[in-house]
Amino acid sequence: MKASKATVNVKTMLIKPLSALLLASSLLASNGYAAEQKLDRVAAIVDNDVVMYSQYQARLKDVQQTISKRSVELPSEDVLRQQVMERLILDTIQLQLAERSGIRVSDEELNASLITIAERNGLTQHEFEKALVNDGLSLQDAKEQIRQEMLISRVRQYRVAERIQVSDQEVKNFLASDLGKMQLAEEFQLANILIPVPDGATSTELDKAKKIVATVVQKLENGGDFAQLAITHSASENALEGGDMGWRKAAQLPPPFDRMLGTMAVGQVTEPTRTAGGIIMLKLLDKRGGDLMYRDEVHVRHILLKPSEIRSPEATQKLAGRLYERLRRGEDFTALAKKFSEDPGSALNGGDLNWIDPESLVPEFREVMAQTAIGQLSKPFASQFGWHVLEVLDRRSTDSSVQVREQQALNLLRNRKYDEELQTWLRQIRDEAYVEIKDL
């Protein structure tokens, strides 16, 4: 491991990944809560909890250090102290709400978060723990910090999400708007080669440019590498990056390229085209979104048997085996499902689940279903719900582009409303809480 890895500021490292995963506030450089705090004096009373002066001082120090590292001028001391205390008060209120709501974070979830943070920073678990020590944090401190961030995120999602409503008409209006079309449009990863042609170019200059273009085209047709040719011949500002332009939407490109891209295959290069800057060729490196999106569906039916107080798991398994043999001998699936199945959602329909997305099913059911041919029965198998026998009736692939786009629009609108509603909710819980700030 390089020495630079071990000296990374882990307090900042912990917050940056969590900010993306957990919607943590950008003000925070560290949660500042250690597993053990010296009980010096109370800085604030917040409902049924308190903020200790040591917590306040630790948070204030972390924020000051973070702002200084960003080369940003610190606000006045009074303003900064007030902002830090308000953040601590809001965190305390939200942690109490999480406690009262029964929201928990398991040890497995904490460990998974630590592993994710370490991996995103290119560290092994051992290197990560060493970096913690170098930054003055114990592993327990880091776990407590992450746990509280996760609790705050979950209580926000739980309390704020239930306040957000997005109507079908809002989704339709967004999809029809220019903004909606722009945000949900297909994106293209492009590279370019630009052969410059001066304004008012003479015929000689134009002929020279065309010869270079012809050379480039010939090399491409002979299998030449587009990126290498861009480095060698292109006058574009991204020539040294192999002409890579990154991801663009068609609407962001000038005619005629905006129309060309929709019909191009990945790897294809446009014909040389004269533009204001010269003669340009675009290569389509990749594309995403906007395509037809297909979803695999399975038409399946099943019989579910559940263990109970009067039927042991062993007896349930044996009954599933007997029903399987009766089905193999040709007895009617629908009749047996109506008589024996204990799945309330499908029993009355003869066990028919209709067309269903495999991803919506529990792994055990999904895996057995995938291994069962059309028209065939599965052997009895167990899931968290009990013992099953299933029959695959058919399979199909359906165009789900409309549904996917509607879901994307719904998510965008919900996220937009979430940010607005979160601030309203934070003000509300702050106003409703009993808060007494001591002399700092």
C-alpha positions in Angstrom: 0.0 0.0 0.0 1.2 3.5 -0.8 1.8 5.7 2.2 -0.6 8.3 1.0 -3.5 6.0 1.5 -2.9 5.7 5.2 -2.8 9.4 5.7 -6.2 10.2 4.2 -8.6 12.2 6.3 -11.0 9.4 7.4 -13.6 11.8 8.9 -14.1 13.3 5.5 -13.9 9.9 3.9 -16.7 8.6 6.0 -19.0 11.5 5.2 -18.5 11.8 1.5 -19.7 8.2 0.6 -22.4 8.5 3.2 -23.6 11.8 1.7 -24.3 10.0 -1.6 -25.8 6.9 0.1 -27.7 8.5 2.9 -28.5 12.1 1.9 -26.3 13.5 4.7 -26.0 17.2 5.0 -23.1 18.8 3.0 -22.3 20.9 6.1 -21.1 17.8 8.0 -17.4 16.9 7.9 -18.0 14.4 10.8 -20.9 13.4 12.9 -18.7 14.1 15.9 -20.4 11.5 18.1 -18.0 9.1 19.7 -19.1 5.9 21.4 -18.0 7.4 24.7 -18.0 11.1 25.6 -16.7 12.8 28.6 -19.7 14.0 30.6 -18.5 17.6 31.1 -21.6 19.7 30.9 -24.9 20.1 29.0 -24.8 22.4 26.0 -28.5 22.0 25.1 -31.6 20.1 26.2 -33.5 18.7 23.3 -36.8 17.0 24.3 -35.8 13.9 26.2 -32.1 14.1 25.3 -29.2 16.4 25.7 -26.3 17.7 23.6 -23.1 17.7 25.5 -20.6 20.5 25.3 -17.9 18.0 24.2 -20.1 16.9 21.3 -20.6 20.5 20.3 -16.9 21.3 20.5 -16.0 18.3 18.4 -18.5 19.1 15.7 -17.4 22.8 15.7 -13.8 21.8 15.3 -14.5 19.3 12.5 -16.5 21.9 10.5 -13.9 24.5 10.9 -11.2 22.1 9.6 -13.3 21.1 6.7 -14.1 24.6 5.6 -10.4 25.6 6.0 -9.3 22.6 3.7 -11.7 23.8 1.0 -9.9 27.2 1.0 -13.2 28.9 1.7 -13.4 31.9 4.1 -14.9 31.0 7.4 -18.1 32.7 8.4 -18.1 34.8 11.6 -17.7 32.7 14.8 -21.2 33.5 16.0 -22.8 32.4 12.8 -20.7 29.2 12.6 -21.5 28.4 16.3 -25.2 28.8 15.7 -25.2 26.7 12.6 -23.3 23.9 14.3 -25.6 23.9 17.3 -28.7 23.9 15.1 -27.3 20.9 13.2 -26.7 19.0 16.4 -30.2 19.9 17.6 -31.8 18.6 14.4 -29.7 15.4 14.5 -30.7 14.8 18.1 -34.4 15.3 17.3 -34.2 12.9 14.3 -32.4 10.2 16.3 -35.1 10.4 19.0 -37.7 10.0 16.3 -35.9 7.0 14.9 -35.8 5.5 18.4 -39.5 6.0 18.9 -40.3 4.6 15.5 -38.4 1.4 16.2 -35.9 2.1 13.4 -32.7 0.0 13.9 -29.4 -0.5 12.0 -28.0 -4.0 12.4 -24.3 -4.9 12.9 -24.3 -6.5 9.4 -25.5 -3.3 7.8 -22.8 -1.3 9.7 -20.1 -3.7 8.6 -21.3 -3.6 5.0 -21.2 0.2 5.0 -17.7 0.2 6.4 -16.5 -2.2 3.7 -18.2 -0.1 1.0 -16.5 3.1 2.2 -13.1 1.3 2.3 -13.5 -0.1 -1.2 -14.6 3.2 -2.7 -11.4 4.7 -1.3 -9.2 1.9 -2.6 -8.4 0.6 0.9 -8.5 -2.9 2.4 -10.2 -3.3 5.7 -6.9 -3.4 7.6 -5.7 -0.2 5.8 -9.0 1.5 6.5 -8.8 0.7 10.3 -5.2 2.0 10.3 -6.3 5.2 8.6 -9.0 5.6 11.3 -6.3 5.4 14.0 -4.1 7.9 12.2 -7.1 10.3 12.1 -7.8 9.9 15.8 -10.9 7.6 15.3 -11.5 4.1 16.6 -13.4 1.6 14.7 -16.2 1.8 17.2 -16.3 5.6 16.8 -16.6 5.1 13.0 -19.4 2.6 13.4 -21.3 4.9 15.7 -21.0 7.8 13.3 -22.3 5.7 10.4 -25.1 4.2 12.5 -26.4 7.6 13.4 -26.1 8.8 9.8 -28.1 5.7 8.6 -30.7 6.2 11.3 -31.2 9.9 10.4 -31.5 9.0 6.7 -34.0 6.3 7.4 -36.2 8.4 9.6 -36.2 11.1 6.9 -37.2 8.6 4.2 -39.9 7.2 6.4 -41.4 10.5 7.7 -40.9 12.6 4.5 -41.7 10.0 1.9 -45.2 9.5 3.3 -45.9 13.2 2.8 -45.0 13.2 -0.9 -47.7 12.7 -3.5 -47.2 12.6 -7.3 -50.3 12.4 -9.4 -50.5 10.5 -12.7 -51.3 13.9 -14.4 -48.0 15.3 -13.0 -46.1 12.4 -14.5 -47.8 12.9 -17.9 -47.2 16.7 -17.9 -43.5 16.1 -17.1 -43.1 13.6 -19.8 -44.7 16.0 -22.3 -42.6 19.0 -21.2 -39.4 20.1 -22.9 -37.5 19.5 -19.6 -38.9 16.0 -19.2 -38.0 15.1 -22.8 -34.5 16.5 -22.2 -33.9 14.7 -18.9 -35.2 11.4 -20.1 -33.7 11.5 -23.6 -31.3 8.9 -24.9 -27.6 9.8 -24.1 -24.6 9.2 -26.4 -21.0 8.8 -25.5 -19.1 10.4 -28.3 -15.6 11.0 -29.6 -14.7 13.4 -32.4 -12.0 14.3 -34.9 -11.9 17.9 -36.0 -9.9 19.0 -39.1 -9.9 22.8 -38.9 -10.9 25.0 -41.8 -10.3 28.7 -41.3 -13.1 31.2 -41.9 -12.9 32.4 -45.5 -10.6 29.5 -46.4 -9.0 29.6 -49.8 -9.5 26.7 -52.1 -5.9 25.6 -51.4 -6.6 25.6 -47.6 -9.9 23.7 -48.2 -8.2 21.1 -50.4 -5.5 20.6 -47.8 -8.1 19.9 -45.1 -10.0 17.5 -47.4 -6.8 15.6 -48.0 -6.3 15.2 -44.3 -9.9 14.0 -43.9 -9.4 11.5 -46.7 -6.3 10.2 -45.0 -8.2 9.8 -41.7 -11.1 8.1 -43.4 -8.8 5.7 -45.3 -7.0 4.7 -42.0 -10.4 4.2 -40.3 -11.6 1.9 -43.1 -8.4 0.0 -42.8 -9.0 -0.6 -39.1 -7.2 2.4 -37.6 -7.8 3.4 -34.0 -10.1 6.4 -33.8 -8.6 7.6 -30.5 -5.1 7.5 -31.9 -6.1 9.3 -35.1 -7.7 12.0 -33.0 -4.5 12.5 -31.0 -2.6 12.7 -34.3 -4.8 14.8 -36.5 -7.6 16.4 -34.5 -7.6 20.1 -33.6 -10.4 19.6 -31.0 -9.7 20.6 -27.4 -10.2 17.0 -26.4 -7.8 15.6 -29.0 -5.3 14.4 -26.4 -8.1 12.4 -24.7 -8.6 10.5 -28.0 -11.4 13.0 -28.9 -13.6 11.7 -26.1 -16.5 14.2 -25.6 -18.2 12.3 -22.8 -21.9 11.8 -22.6 -24.2 14.1 -24.6 -27.9 14.2 -25.5 -28.9 14.6 -29.1 -30.5 18.0 -28.4 -27.1 19.3 -27.2 -25.5 18.7 -30.6 -25.8 20.9 -33.7 -27.6 19.7 -36.9 -27.2 17.3 -38.6 -25.6 15.3 -35.8 -28.7 15.5 -33.6 -30.6 13.6 -36.2 -27.8 11.2 -37.2 -27.2 9.6 -33.8 -30.6 8.1 -33.4 -30.0 5.7 -36.3 -26.3 4.9 -35.6 -25.0 1.7 -34.0 -22.3 1.8 -31.3 -18.9 1.9 -32.9 -20.1 3.6 -36.1 -18.5 6.8 -37.3 -20.4 9.6 -39.1 -19.5 10.9 -42.5 -17.2 13.9 -42.5 -19.4 16.9 -42.1 -18.5 20.6 -42.6 -19.3 22.8 -39.6 -18.4 26.3 -38.5 -15.1 25.1 -37.0 -14.0 22.8 -39.8 -14.7 19.3 -40.9 -15.8 16.9 -38.1 -16.4 13.2 -37.6 -18.1 11.7 -34.6 -17.8 8.2 -33.3 -20.5 6.7 -31.2 -18.8 4.9 -28.3 -21.8 3.9 -26.3 -25.4 4.9 -25.7 -27.8 4.6 -22.8 -31.5 5.3 -22.0 -34.2 6.0 -24.6 -34.0 2.5 -26.2 -36.8 0.1 -26.2 -36.7 -1.7 -22.8 -37.8 -5.3 -22.6 -38.8 -7.2 -19.5 -39.0 -10.9 -19.3 -42.2 -12.3 -17.8 -43.3 -15.8 -16.9 -46.8 -17.2 -16.7 -46.7 -19.5 -13.7 -49.0 -21.2 -11.2 -48.2 -22.8 -8.0 -49.6 -24.6 -4.9 -48.3 -23.3 -1.5 -48.4 -25.3 1.7 -47.5 -23.7 5.0 -46.4 -25.4 8.2 -48.7 -24.7 11.1 -49.5 -25.7 14.7 -51.4 -28.7 13.5 -49.0 -29.6 10.6 -45.3 -29.9 11.2 -42.7 -28.8 8.5 -42.0 -32.5 7.8 -45.7 -33.3 7.3 -46.0 -30.2 5.1 -43.1 -31.4 2.9 -44.6 -34.9 2.6 -48.0 -33.4 1.6 -46.3 -31.4 -1.1 -44.6 -34.5 -2.4 -48.0 -36.4 -2.6 -49.6 -33.5 -4.4 -46.6 -33.4 -6.8 -47.2 -37.1 -7.6 -50.9 -36.6 -8.1 -50.1 -33.8 -10.6 -47.6 -36.0 -12.4 -50.4 -38.6 -12.8 -52.5 -36.0 -14.6 -54.8 -34.7 -11.9 -56.1 -31.2 -12.5 -53.8 -28.5 -11.2 -56.5 -25.9 -10.8 -58.7 -28.2 -8.7 -55.8 -29.2 -6.4 -54.7 -25.6 -6.0 -58.2 -24.5 -5.1 -58.5 -27.3 -2.5 -55.0 -27.3 -1.0 -53.1 -24.1 -1.8 -52.6 -21.7 1.1 -51.6 -18.7 -1.0 -54.6 -16.3 -0.5 -53.6 -14.3 -3.5 -53.8 -17.2 -6.1 -55.6 -20.1 -4.5 -59.1 -19.0 -5.8 -57.6 -18.7 -9.3 -56.3 -22.2 -9.3 -52.8 -21.1 -8.2 -52.4 -18.9 -11.2 -50.0 -16.0 -10.6 -50.6 -14.7 -14.2 -47.8 -13.0 -16.0 -45.2 -12.0 -13.5 -41.7 -10.3 -13.4 -39.3 -12.9 -12.0 -37.4 -10.1 -10.1 -40.5 -9.5 -8.0 -40.3 -13.1 -6.6 -38.3 -14.5 -3.7 -34.9 -16.0 -4.8 -35.9 -19.7 -4.2 -39.1 -19.4 -6.3 -37.3 -17.4 -9.0 -34.5 -19.9 -9.3 -36.7 -23.0 -9.5 -39.0 -21.2 -12.0 -36.0 -20.4 -14.2 -34.9 -24.0 -14.3 -38.4 -25.3 -15.2 -39.3 -25.7 -18.8 -42.6 -24.5 -20.3 -45.3 -27.0 -19.6 -43.3 -28.7 -16.9 -43.8 -29.2 -13.1 -41.1 -28.4 -10.6 -40.4 -30.9 -7.8 -41.5 -29.6 -4.3 -39.2 -26.9 -3.0 -39.1 -24.7 0.1 -39.1 -20.9 0.5 -39.6 -18.6 3.4 -43.3 -19.0 2.9 -43.5 -22.8 3.0 -43.4 -25.6 0.4 -44.3 -25.0 -3.3 -45.0 -27.0 -6.4 -45.1 -24.8 -9.5 -45.8 -25.2 -13.2 -44.5 -22.8 -15.9 -47.2 -22.2 -18.5 -45.4 -19.8 -20.8 -42.6 -17.1 -21.1 -42.5 -13.8 -23.0 -40.5 -10.6 -23.4 -42.6 -7.4 -23.3 -41.8 -3.9 -24.2 -41.7 -2.0 -21.0 -40.3 1.3 -22.3 -43.4 3.3 -21.4 -43.6 1.9 -17.9 -39.9 2.5 -17.4 -40.1 6.1 -18.6 -43.1 6.7 -16.4 -41.2 5.3 -13.4 -38.2 7.4 -14.2 -40.4 10.5 -14.4 -42.1 9.6 -11.1 -38.7 9.1 -9.4 -37.5 12.5 -10.7 -40.6 14.3 -9.5 -40.5 12.5 -6.1 -36.8 13.5 -5.6 -37.6 17.1 -6.5 -40.5 17.2 -4.0 -38.4 15.3 -1.4 -35.8 18.1 -1.2 -38.6 20.7 -0.8 -40.6 18.6 1.7 -37.5 17.7 3.7 -36.8 21.3 4.5 -40.4 21.9 5.5 -40.4 18.8 7.7 -37.1 19.8 9.4 -38.5 23.2 10.3 -41.6 21.5 11.6 -39.9 19.1 13.9 -37.6 21.9 15.1 -40.5 24.1 16.0 -42.4 21.3 17.8 -39.4 20.2 19.9 -38.6 21.6 23.3 -35.1 23.1 23.0 -33.1 24.9 25.7 -29.6 26.1 24.7 -27.2 26.7 27.5 -24.5 29.3 27.6 -21.8 28.2 25.1 
